[in-house]
Amino acid sequence: MNSPILTYILDTSFINKDVFDKLIIGIKDYRKEKIEKLSMFETKCLSLGVEILIKKACEDFQIDYSSLEIEFNENGKPYFKN
């Protein structure tokens, strides 16, 4: 049986500085480092939103987010090793 294809969408416009500071605590270090390099707050929120969606998908599929191993291809793009 084929698994359903799910699309996750997040409107990051609700994220202000206080919310940002709370949400960034629980994300992986590689994403934090990427966010720190970004200059515009809106872009930082988008990158943070990506990680929030990954965490939600892990929750939906009963995958332990903390056990995800992230690798990077030759272009620096992340992918799941496991």
Protein Blocks (a to p, Z undefined) as FASTA:
>chain_A
ZZddddddddfklpcfklmmmmmmmpcfklmmmmmmpmblklmmmmmmmmmmmmmmmmmn
opafklpccdddfkopacdfZZ
